[in-house]
Amino acid sequence: MNIIKNFLIIVSSFLIIIIILEIALRITGSKPRIDNLGRDGDPTIYQNDEELGWSQKPGSYSFEPWSDEGKITSFTVNNDGSRNIKNQSSSELKILFFGGSLTQGWAVDDDDNFVKYFQDLNPDFRVFNFGVGGYGGYQSLIHQERITKKLNNIDHIIYGFIDHHEVRNVAAGSWLYMLNEYSTRGHINLPFGSIENGKLKKNSPVNYIKLPLSQYSALIAKIEKRIMKLRSKNREDSQFEISKLIIDEMFDNANKNNSNFTILILDSREENLIKYKNYFETKNINLIHCPFPPNKFVKGEGHPNAAGHQVVASCINEKLIIN
């Protein structure tokens, strides 16, 4: 009887501690894991890709307005995975844009993203928008390598960079958590880069682990996050170096295709911008800085609006040196 009594005391004490920790975490703002954020009814424009994690699914899509003041957004994906550009030039000389959602033009119409505006300003080139929502530099590199095998006469390759790509490049636990939050959009598995013997190592896609009951318990969700943080810590500590190696390979791939290459900085902290400028100067990699203006965002969503994209397109057109 004493053994049973002691066992029950231990179990009861353990449960009381768990309950106290759970309450304390919730009071301080921690929450159970959240899955599948996003609006009901939005189309899924992404599909599973064993190498890239996800890619854009060809088709025509419509998104309901993001606010009462907004409008329906048309989003068209071509068979090659690029975003459709109306009145695209038929020139043999091509300019390819790669990057994440800012390059892709998330939350604005097919006709209202900066790549489309840039095409309008440069009819002597055939411009392609291969930006994909959620992509960082590593996925953009793999995407670039894949696309350049299929196209010729590529005059220029442009990579739209933001600081957050560093986190994405190494599959940081925090980024995997956010991808899981919006997993209904179709991006779940994430490939990433690491360093091995001073060189870029390419790693297969991983995803966010889910412990039992973490969608109900803030404590278990906290443990989940801690596990993911520990798993990616070494990579995160080297994310700047890994990002440089990724861009080096983008540059080398462009050279193999006899193409010019430019880093387009769309959003960056000043200290990071200085670090990248200094590094690219030593590598003779062209860099232009065309940030989105403040206060020009899609109301109710947060990505830049058409006016912001127009500013960026004009900036690129002014600063980019093309033959």
C-alpha positions as CSV (number, residue, x, y, z in Angstrom):
1,M,0.0,0.0,0.0
2,N,2.8,2.4,0.8
3,I,4.4,1.8,-2.6
4,I,1.1,2.7,-4.3
5,K,0.6,5.7,-2.1
6,N,4.1,7.0,-2.8
7,F,3.6,6.4,-6.5
8,L,0.3,8.4,-6.5
9,I,2.0,11.2,-4.5
10,I,4.8,11.4,-7.1
11,V,2.4,11.4,-10.0
12,S,0.1,13.9,-8.4
13,S,3.1,16.2,-7.6
14,F,4.3,15.9,-11.2
15,L,0.9,16.8,-12.6
16,I,0.6,19.8,-10.3
17,I,4.0,21.0,-11.4
18,I,3.0,20.6,-15.1
19,I,-0.2,22.5,-14.5
20,I,1.6,25.3,-12.7
21,L,4.2,25.5,-15.6
22,E,1.4,25.5,-18.1
23,I,-0.5,28.4,-16.4
24,A,2.7,30.4,-15.9
25,L,3.6,30.1,-19.6
26,R,0.2,31.2,-20.7
27,I,0.2,34.1,-18.3
28,T,3.5,35.2,-19.8
29,G,2.2,35.0,-23.4
30,S,3.2,31.5,-24.5
31,K,0.6,29.6,-26.5
32,P,0.0,26.1,-27.8
33,R,1.2,25.4,-31.3
34,I,-0.9,27.1,-33.9
35,D,-1.5,25.3,-37.2
36,N,-3.0,26.4,-40.5
37,L,-3.3,30.2,-40.1
38,G,-4.4,32.0,-43.2
39,R,-7.8,32.8,-44.6
40,D,-10.4,30.2,-45.4
41,G,-11.1,30.1,-49.1
42,D,-7.7,31.3,-50.3
43,P,-6.5,29.2,-53.2
44,T,-3.4,27.0,-52.8
45,I,-0.9,28.1,-55.4
46,Y,2.0,25.8,-54.2
47,Q,2.7,22.2,-54.8
48,N,5.2,19.8,-53.2
49,D,8.6,19.7,-54.7
50,E,11.1,17.0,-53.5
51,E,14.1,19.3,-54.1
52,L,12.8,22.8,-53.5
53,G,10.2,21.9,-50.8
54,W,7.5,23.6,-52.8
55,S,7.0,25.3,-56.1
56,Q,4.3,27.3,-57.8
57,K,1.5,25.4,-59.4
58,P,0.6,26.5,-62.9
59,G,-2.9,28.0,-63.1
60,S,-5.0,31.2,-62.6
61,Y,-6.0,32.1,-59.1
62,S,-8.1,34.8,-57.4
63,F,-7.7,36.1,-53.9
64,E,-10.4,38.0,-52.2
65,P,-9.7,41.5,-51.0
66,W,-7.4,41.8,-48.0
67,S,-9.5,44.6,-46.6
68,D,-12.8,46.4,-47.2
69,E,-10.8,48.9,-49.3
70,G,-9.0,46.3,-51.4
71,K,-9.8,44.5,-54.6
72,I,-9.7,40.9,-55.9
73,T,-6.1,39.9,-56.7
74,S,-5.3,37.9,-59.8
75,F,-2.4,35.6,-59.6
76,T,-1.3,33.6,-62.7
77,V,1.4,31.0,-62.8
78,N,2.8,29.9,-66.1
79,N,3.7,26.4,-67.1
80,D,7.4,27.1,-66.3
81,G,6.5,28.2,-62.8
82,S,7.1,31.9,-63.4
83,R,4.5,34.5,-62.6
84,N,2.6,35.7,-65.7
85,I,3.7,39.0,-67.1
86,K,1.1,40.5,-69.5
87,N,2.6,42.0,-72.7
88,Q,5.9,40.2,-72.0
89,S,8.5,41.1,-74.6
90,S,9.3,38.6,-77.3
91,S,13.0,39.5,-77.3
92,E,15.6,36.8,-77.4
93,L,17.6,38.5,-74.6
94,K,16.3,37.5,-71.2
95,I,16.4,38.9,-67.7
96,L,15.4,36.5,-64.9
97,F,14.4,37.6,-61.4
98,F,14.6,35.2,-58.4
99,G,13.7,35.6,-54.8
100,G,10.9,35.4,-52.3
101,S,7.4,36.9,-51.9
102,L,8.6,40.5,-52.4
103,T,10.0,39.6,-55.9
104,Q,7.0,37.3,-56.6
105,G,4.6,40.2,-55.8
106,W,2.5,38.5,-53.1
107,A,-0.8,40.2,-52.4
108,V,-0.7,42.4,-55.5
109,D,-2.1,41.7,-59.0
110,D,-0.3,40.2,-61.9
111,D,0.0,43.7,-63.4
112,D,1.1,45.4,-60.1
113,N,4.5,43.9,-59.1
114,F,7.9,45.5,-59.7
115,V,9.0,42.8,-62.2
116,K,6.0,43.5,-64.4
117,Y,6.7,47.3,-64.2
118,F,10.4,46.7,-65.0
119,Q,9.4,44.7,-68.1
120,D,7.2,47.7,-69.2
121,L,10.3,49.9,-68.8
122,N,12.6,47.6,-70.8
123,P,10.8,46.3,-73.9
124,D,14.2,45.3,-75.4
125,F,14.5,42.4,-72.9
126,R,12.2,39.5,-72.1
127,V,11.7,39.6,-68.4
128,F,10.7,36.6,-66.2
129,N,9.5,36.6,-62.6
130,F,10.7,33.4,-60.9
131,G,10.2,34.7,-57.4
132,V,8.3,32.3,-55.1
133,G,6.7,33.1,-51.8
134,G,8.7,31.9,-48.8
135,Y,11.9,31.2,-50.7
136,G,15.2,32.3,-49.3
137,G,18.6,32.4,-51.0
138,Y,19.1,28.6,-50.9
139,Q,15.9,27.8,-52.6
140,S,16.5,30.6,-55.1
141,L,19.9,29.1,-55.9
142,I,18.4,25.7,-56.6
143,H,15.6,27.3,-58.6
144,Q,18.1,29.3,-60.6
145,E,20.2,26.3,-61.4
146,R,17.1,24.4,-62.6
147,I,15.7,27.2,-64.7
148,T,19.0,28.2,-66.4
149,K,19.4,24.7,-67.7
150,K,16.2,25.2,-69.8
151,L,16.8,28.8,-71.1
152,N,19.4,30.4,-73.3
153,N,20.4,34.0,-74.2
154,I,20.1,35.0,-70.5
155,D,21.5,38.5,-70.3
156,H,21.0,39.1,-66.6
157,I,20.1,37.1,-63.5
158,I,18.8,39.2,-60.5
159,Y,18.3,37.9,-57.0
160,G,16.0,39.8,-54.7
161,F,17.5,39.7,-51.2
162,I,16.1,40.5,-47.8
163,D,17.8,40.0,-44.4
164,H,15.3,37.3,-43.4
165,H,16.6,35.1,-46.2
166,E,19.6,34.3,-43.9
167,V,17.2,32.6,-41.5
168,R,15.5,30.7,-44.3
169,N,18.8,29.6,-45.8
170,V,19.6,27.5,-42.7
171,A,16.1,26.2,-41.9
172,A,16.0,28.0,-38.5
173,G,13.6,26.5,-36.1
174,S,11.7,29.8,-35.9
175,W,11.2,29.9,-39.6
176,L,10.0,26.2,-39.7
177,Y,7.5,27.1,-37.0
178,M,6.2,30.0,-39.1
179,L,5.9,27.8,-42.2
180,N,4.0,25.3,-40.2
181,E,1.6,28.1,-39.1
182,Y,0.8,28.8,-42.7
183,S,1.1,25.2,-44.0
184,T,-2.3,25.4,-45.7
185,R,-0.6,27.6,-48.3
186,G,1.4,24.6,-49.4
187,H,4.9,25.3,-48.1
188,I,5.9,22.8,-45.3
189,N,9.2,21.1,-46.1
190,L,12.3,23.3,-46.3
191,P,15.7,22.5,-47.9
192,F,18.7,24.3,-46.4
193,G,22.4,25.0,-46.7
194,S,25.2,24.3,-44.2
195,I,29.0,24.5,-44.3
196,E,31.2,21.4,-44.8
197,N,34.9,21.7,-45.2
198,G,34.5,25.4,-46.0
199,K,32.0,24.8,-48.8
200,L,28.3,24.9,-49.2
201,K,26.6,21.6,-48.4
202,K,23.1,21.1,-49.8
203,N,20.6,19.4,-47.5
204,S,17.3,17.8,-48.3
205,P,14.1,19.3,-47.1
206,V,13.1,19.1,-43.4
207,N,10.0,20.1,-41.6
208,Y,8.8,21.3,-38.2
209,I,8.5,18.5,-35.6
210,K,5.1,18.1,-33.9
211,L,5.0,16.6,-30.4
212,P,1.8,15.0,-29.2
213,L,-0.7,17.5,-27.7
214,S,1.4,20.5,-28.5
215,Q,-1.6,22.1,-30.2
216,Y,-3.3,22.1,-26.8
217,S,-0.4,22.7,-24.4
218,A,1.9,25.8,-24.2
219,L,4.4,23.7,-22.3
220,I,4.7,21.0,-25.0
221,A,4.8,23.7,-27.7
222,K,7.6,25.4,-25.8
223,I,9.5,22.1,-25.7
224,E,9.0,21.7,-29.5
225,K,10.4,25.1,-30.2
226,R,13.4,24.4,-28.0
227,I,14.1,21.2,-29.8
228,M,14.0,23.0,-33.2
229,K,16.2,25.8,-31.9
230,L,18.8,23.4,-30.7
231,R,18.7,21.4,-34.0
232,S,19.4,24.5,-36.0
233,K,21.7,26.4,-33.6
234,N,25.0,25.6,-35.3
235,R,23.6,26.6,-38.7
236,E,22.1,29.8,-37.4
237,D,25.4,30.7,-35.9
238,S,26.9,30.5,-39.4
239,Q,23.9,31.9,-41.3
240,F,25.8,35.0,-42.7
241,E,28.7,32.8,-43.9
242,I,26.3,30.3,-45.4
243,S,24.3,33.0,-47.2
244,K,27.6,34.3,-48.7
245,L,28.4,30.9,-50.1
246,I,24.9,30.6,-51.5
247,I,25.3,33.9,-53.3
248,D,28.8,32.9,-54.5
249,E,27.2,29.9,-56.2
250,M,24.5,32.0,-57.8
251,F,27.2,34.2,-59.2
252,D,29.2,31.2,-60.5
253,N,26.1,29.7,-62.1
254,A,25.4,33.0,-63.9
255,N,29.0,33.1,-65.1
256,K,28.7,29.5,-66.5
257,N,25.7,30.7,-68.5
258,N,27.5,33.8,-69.7
259,S,25.0,36.0,-67.8
260,N,25.4,39.1,-65.7
261,F,24.5,38.8,-62.1
262,T,23.1,41.3,-59.6
263,I,22.0,41.2,-56.0
264,L,19.0,43.4,-55.5
265,I,18.7,44.4,-51.8
266,L,15.0,44.9,-51.1
267,D,15.1,45.1,-47.4
268,S,18.1,45.1,-45.1
269,R,19.4,46.5,-41.8
270,E,22.1,49.1,-42.3
271,E,24.8,47.0,-40.6
272,N,23.9,44.0,-42.7
273,L,23.9,46.1,-45.9
274,I,27.4,47.3,-45.1
275,K,28.7,43.8,-44.5
276,Y,27.3,42.5,-47.8
277,K,28.5,45.5,-49.8
278,N,32.1,45.0,-48.4
279,Y,32.0,41.3,-49.3
280,F,30.5,41.7,-52.8
281,E,33.1,44.4,-53.6
282,T,35.9,41.8,-53.0
283,K,34.1,39.3,-55.2
284,N,33.2,41.8,-58.0
285,I,29.5,41.0,-57.5
286,N,27.2,43.8,-58.5
287,L,24.8,45.1,-55.9
288,I,21.9,47.6,-56.0
289,H,19.8,48.8,-53.1
290,C,16.2,49.4,-53.9
291,P,14.2,49.2,-50.7
292,F,10.4,49.3,-50.6
293,P,9.2,52.7,-49.3
294,P,7.5,52.8,-45.8
295,N,3.8,53.0,-45.5
296,K,3.1,51.6,-48.9
297,F,1.6,48.2,-48.0
298,V,-1.5,46.2,-48.8
299,K,-3.9,47.1,-46.0
300,G,-4.9,44.0,-44.0
301,E,-2.0,41.9,-45.4
302,G,1.3,43.7,-44.9
303,H,3.2,43.1,-48.2
304,P,4.0,46.1,-50.4
305,N,1.2,47.5,-52.5
306,A,1.3,48.5,-56.2
307,A,2.7,52.0,-55.4
308,G,5.6,50.5,-53.5
309,H,6.3,48.1,-56.4
310,Q,6.4,51.0,-58.8
311,V,9.0,52.8,-56.7
312,V,11.2,49.7,-56.7
313,A,10.9,49.2,-60.4
314,S,11.9,52.8,-61.1
315,C,14.9,52.4,-58.8
316,I,16.0,49.1,-60.5
317,N,15.6,50.7,-63.9
318,E,17.8,53.6,-62.8
319,K,20.6,51.7,-61.1
320,L,20.8,48.4,-63.0
321,I,23.5,48.3,-65.7
322,I,22.3,46.2,-68.6
323,N,23.9,45.8,-72.0
